[in-house]
Amino acid sequence: MKIGILGTRGIPNRYGGFEQWAETLSQGLVQRGCGVIVYNSHFHPYRKKDFNGVGIIHKWDPKGIGLTSQFVYDLLCVLSARRQNFDAIIQLGYTTSSVWAWLLPKKTRILYNMDGMEWKREKYKGVLKSFLKYAEKLAVRHSDVIIADSKPIKQYIEKKYGKKVEYIAYSVETFDKPDSAVLKKYDLEKYRYNLLIARFQPDNNLETIIQGALNSTSAYPLLIVGDYKNRYGKYLRRNYRGKSIIFSGRNFEKKELDNLRYFSNLYFHGHSAGGTNPSLLEAMAASCVICAHRNEFNQAVLGDNAWYFENANDISKLLETEAGKKPKTDWIENNLITLRNEYNVDVIIDKYRKLF
């Protein structure tokens, strides 16, 4: 079976959640006897045509022209996919790709992973928000199979469009080999700092978390990991950079990130508009005590095993009352049990293999 994976900047992951999932899924499918090709942006630093048995095809991505570049990149990937004789294509996300869905090969089975309700993201306004609602409709229309990684997304699509949706979650491996040596690089002490790992966009609530940290009496610094070189990141760094707020920049070294998670006091997860976010599962897998934005997506994953916030004041109160207290070991263990039962790597990839 020959499978194409479209819709990401490429593998190995140097960007975000979908890239991490494409890396995990593609290798798992290859190990199960499938032929898999992943499309990479031409500016991806990995230049080889093979990654652990996964075929790589690079396509031009004119990222300097903003959102338009994604339409161009997606079109070039789709046109290439028409020539590959795929048995199945999985499209990760739909925001700029579904307008080209009518060009996908007719004899190939098309699967769309719908991600989140993109039109709900704070950064999208007016005409762009309306377009994203239209793009969502196109993705549903042109799918042979619709996949949701979150139960609320499954319920939303089925109710709105009356079309059956396959629920298959993301997967994650638990982290159980901590090494505190990495903390020296950041001049941090075990369990005496708070952590936020996220892409710099408003719907991830970075500013709310920063304001909550600054308005509290907690002496623990907040370490923020992510690429701050976009407009929003530059704004946050310009206005909040200081001794208690540390912007460390982008980092895709998983072992280092897992150790930062493991030894944090609190891990903040501000994602508000997507489905199940891989970074949340990774925090759970690294035994973090989590404070997440209160929304149906995060609550569907964490249940009662986390704190939740809605505004900066919630965060300030939490930091002032919980800093330095004994970790919520019952929450940590319950989250690890959830991961083993519902987000197990082998189980999830087997589900995809069966679906393909």
C-alpha positions in Angstrom: 0.0 0.0 0.0 1.3 3.4 -1.0 0.3 6.4 1.2 0.9 10.1 0.7 1.0 12.5 3.7 0.3 16.2 2.7 -0.4 19.4 4.7 2.7 19.8 6.8 6.0 21.7 6.5 7.7 18.4 6.6 9.7 15.9 8.7 11.6 15.5 10.9 9.6 18.0 12.9 10.9 21.6 12.9 7.6 23.4 13.1 4.6 22.1 15.2 2.0 19.5 16.1 1.1 18.2 12.7 4.7 17.9 11.7 5.4 15.8 14.8 2.5 13.6 14.1 3.5 13.2 10.4 6.9 12.1 11.6 5.5 9.5 14.0 2.7 8.2 11.8 4.9 7.9 8.6 7.6 5.8 10.4 5.0 3.6 12.1 3.3 2.9 8.8 6.6 2.0 7.1 7.4 -0.4 10.0 4.0 -2.0 9.2 4.9 -2.6 5.6 3.4 0.5 3.9 5.2 2.7 1.4 4.9 6.3 2.6 5.8 9.6 1.1 5.7 12.9 3.1 5.9 16.3 1.4 8.4 18.8 2.7 8.7 22.5 2.2 11.8 23.3 0.1 13.3 25.4 3.0 13.1 22.5 5.4 16.7 21.9 6.7 16.4 18.1 6.1 17.5 17.8 2.5 17.6 14.0 2.0 15.0 12.1 0.0 14.6 9.4 2.7 14.0 9.6 6.4 14.1 6.3 8.2 12.4 4.6 5.3 9.9 7.4 4.6 10.2 9.0 1.2 10.5 12.8 1.1 9.5 15.0 -1.7 10.4 18.7 -1.4 8.2 21.4 -3.0 8.7 25.1 -3.4 7.2 27.2 -0.5 7.4 30.9 -1.0 7.0 31.7 2.7 8.1 35.3 2.3 4.6 36.3 0.8 2.6 35.4 3.9 -0.5 33.2 3.9 -0.5 33.1 0.1 2.6 31.0 0.2 0.6 28.1 1.8 -1.8 28.1 -1.1 1.0 27.9 -3.5 2.8 25.1 -1.6 -0.4 23.1 -1.1 -1.2 23.4 -4.9 2.3 22.1 -5.8 2.0 19.2 -3.4 -1.4 18.2 -4.8 -0.2 18.4 -8.4 2.8 16.2 -7.5 0.5 13.7 -5.7 -1.5 13.2 -8.9 1.6 11.6 -10.4 2.5 9.3 -7.5 -0.2 6.6 -7.9 -1.1 6.7 -4.2 -3.6 4.2 -2.8 -4.5 6.7 -0.2 -3.7 10.3 0.7 -4.1 11.8 4.1 -4.4 15.6 4.2 -3.4 17.0 7.6 -5.5 20.1 8.1 -7.6 21.9 5.5 -7.1 25.7 5.9 -5.3 26.4 2.6 -5.5 22.9 1.0 -9.2 22.2 0.5 -9.5 24.7 -2.3 -7.3 22.3 -4.3 -9.1 19.2 -3.2 -11.0 18.9 -6.5 -7.5 18.3 -8.1 -6.6 15.3 -6.0 -6.5 12.0 -7.9 -9.9 10.5 -8.4 -8.9 6.9 -8.0 -7.1 7.5 -4.7 -8.9 7.4 -1.4 -8.8 10.8 0.3 -8.7 11.2 4.1 -8.8 14.6 5.8 -7.7 15.1 9.4 -9.8 18.1 10.3 -7.6 19.5 13.1 -9.6 22.1 15.0 -12.2 24.7 14.2 -9.7 27.0 12.5 -12.2 29.8 11.9 -12.4 30.2 15.7 -8.8 31.3 16.0 -8.5 34.8 17.3 -6.0 35.8 14.6 -8.6 35.3 11.8 -11.1 38.1 11.2 -13.8 39.1 8.7 -13.4 37.7 5.2 -10.6 35.3 6.3 -12.9 33.8 9.0 -15.6 33.3 6.4 -13.2 31.7 4.0 -12.1 29.2 6.7 -15.7 28.2 7.2 -15.9 27.6 3.5 -12.6 25.7 3.4 -13.9 23.4 6.2 -17.0 22.7 4.1 -14.9 21.9 1.0 -12.7 19.5 3.1 -15.8 17.6 4.3 -17.3 17.5 0.7 -14.1 16.1 -0.9 -13.2 13.5 1.8 -13.8 9.8 1.4 -13.0 9.6 5.1 -13.0 12.4 7.7 -10.8 11.9 10.8 -11.0 13.9 14.0 -8.3 13.7 16.7 -10.7 15.1 19.3 -14.2 13.9 20.4 -15.6 17.5 20.4 -14.4 17.9 16.8 -16.0 14.6 15.8 -19.3 15.7 17.4 -19.2 19.1 15.8 -18.6 17.8 12.2 -21.2 15.0 12.5 -23.8 17.4 13.8 -23.1 20.2 11.3 -22.6 18.2 8.2 -24.4 14.9 8.9 -21.3 12.9 7.8 -19.7 10.0 9.7 -16.4 10.9 11.3 -13.6 8.5 12.4 -12.2 9.4 15.8 -8.5 8.6 16.1 -6.4 10.4 18.6 -2.8 11.5 18.5 -0.3 9.2 20.2 2.6 9.8 22.5 5.3 7.8 24.3 5.7 8.3 28.0 8.9 9.9 29.2 10.6 8.0 32.1 14.4 8.8 31.9 14.8 12.3 33.3 18.2 14.0 33.5 18.4 17.3 35.2 21.7 18.3 33.6 19.8 20.2 30.9 18.7 22.7 33.4 22.2 24.1 33.7 21.9 25.5 30.2 18.9 27.6 31.3 20.3 28.4 34.8 17.2 26.8 36.3 16.6 24.7 39.5 14.4 21.5 39.6 10.7 22.3 40.3 11.5 26.0 40.7 10.3 27.4 37.4 7.1 27.3 35.3 7.0 26.4 31.7 5.1 27.3 28.5 5.9 25.6 25.1 3.8 27.0 22.2 3.8 28.7 18.9 3.5 32.4 19.2 -0.1 33.1 18.2 -2.8 34.9 20.1 -5.2 31.9 20.5 -2.5 30.1 22.5 -3.0 32.7 25.3 0.7 33.5 25.8 0.0 37.1 26.9 -2.6 36.0 29.4 -0.2 33.5 30.9 2.6 36.1 31.0 0.4 38.7 32.6 -0.7 36.2 35.2 2.8 35.3 36.1 4.0 38.9 36.3 1.0 39.9 38.5 1.6 37.1 41.0 3.9 37.2 44.0 5.6 34.0 42.9 9.4 34.1 42.6 9.5 31.3 40.1 10.5 32.4 36.5 8.4 31.5 33.5 10.3 29.9 30.7 8.7 30.2 27.3 9.9 28.0 24.5 9.0 28.8 20.9 9.9 30.8 17.9 9.3 34.5 18.8 10.4 36.0 15.5 6.9 36.6 14.1 5.0 39.9 14.7 3.2 38.6 17.8 6.4 37.1 19.3 8.3 40.3 18.8 5.5 42.3 20.5 5.5 39.9 23.5 9.3 39.9 23.8 9.5 43.7 23.5 6.8 44.3 26.2 7.5 41.5 28.7 11.1 40.5 28.4 12.7 40.5 31.9 14.2 38.6 34.7 11.1 36.6 35.5 10.0 36.0 31.9 12.6 34.0 29.8 12.1 33.7 26.1 14.4 30.9 25.1 13.5 30.7 21.4 12.7 27.7 19.2 13.8 24.2 20.2 12.9 20.9 18.6 15.3 18.7 20.6 12.7 16.3 22.2 14.9 14.9 24.9 15.8 18.4 26.1 12.1 19.5 26.0 11.0 16.4 27.8 13.4 17.1 30.6 12.3 20.8 30.8 8.8 19.6 31.1 9.6 16.9 33.7 11.4 19.2 36.1 8.9 22.2 35.8 6.8 23.3 38.7 3.7 24.0 36.5 3.2 23.6 32.8 0.9 26.0 31.1 -1.1 25.0 28.1 -2.9 27.9 26.5 -4.2 26.4 23.3 -7.8 27.3 22.9 -9.1 26.7 19.3 -7.7 23.4 18.1 -8.6 19.8 18.8 -6.3 17.5 20.8 -2.9 19.2 20.8 0.2 17.0 20.7 2.1 19.4 23.0 -0.5 18.7 25.7 0.0 15.0 25.4 3.7 15.5 25.5 3.3 17.4 28.8 1.2 14.7 30.2 3.8 12.1 29.1 6.5 14.0 30.9 4.7 13.9 34.2 3.8 17.6 34.2 1.4 19.2 36.6 -0.7 21.1 34.1 -2.7 24.3 34.1 -4.7 24.5 30.9 -7.0 27.0 29.2 -10.5 26.1 30.1 -12.2 24.8 26.9 -13.9 21.6 25.7 -10.8 20.3 23.8 -8.4 20.5 26.8 -11.1 19.3 29.2 -11.9 16.3 27.0 -8.2 15.1 27.4 -7.4 16.2 31.0 -10.7 15.8 32.7 -10.3 16.5 36.4 -6.6 16.0 36.4 -5.4 19.6 35.9 -6.0 23.1 36.9 -7.8 25.4 34.4 -7.6 29.1 33.7 -9.8 31.6 31.9 -7.9 34.9 32.6 -4.7 36.2 34.0 -6.1 36.5 37.5 -6.8 32.8 37.6 -3.1 32.2 36.9 -1.9 34.7 39.5 -4.0 33.1 42.2 -2.8 29.6 41.2 0.9 30.6 41.3 0.6 32.3 44.7 -1.2 29.3 46.3 0.5 26.3 44.7 4.1 27.3 44.1 6.4 25.0 46.0 3.7 22.7 47.2 3.8 18.9 46.9 3.1 17.9 43.2 -0.3 16.5 42.4 1.0 12.9 42.1 -2.5 11.5 41.6 -3.2 13.8 38.7 0.2 12.8 37.1 -0.6 9.1 37.5 -4.1 9.5 36.2 -2.8 11.3 33.1 -0.2 8.6 32.5 -2.9 6.0 32.7 -5.0 8.0 30.2 -2.1 8.1 27.8 -1.4 4.3 28.0 -5.1 3.5 27.4 -6.2 6.1 24.9 -3.0 7.5 23.2 -0.7 4.5 22.9 1.5 4.8 19.9 1.2 1.3 18.6 -2.6 1.2 19.1 -3.1 4.5 17.3 -0.9 3.7 14.3 -2.6 0.3 14.0 -5.9 2.1 13.8 -4.6 4.2 11.0 -3.2 1.2 9.2 -6.5 -0.6 9.5 -8.4 2.5 8.2 -6.1 2.9 5.2 
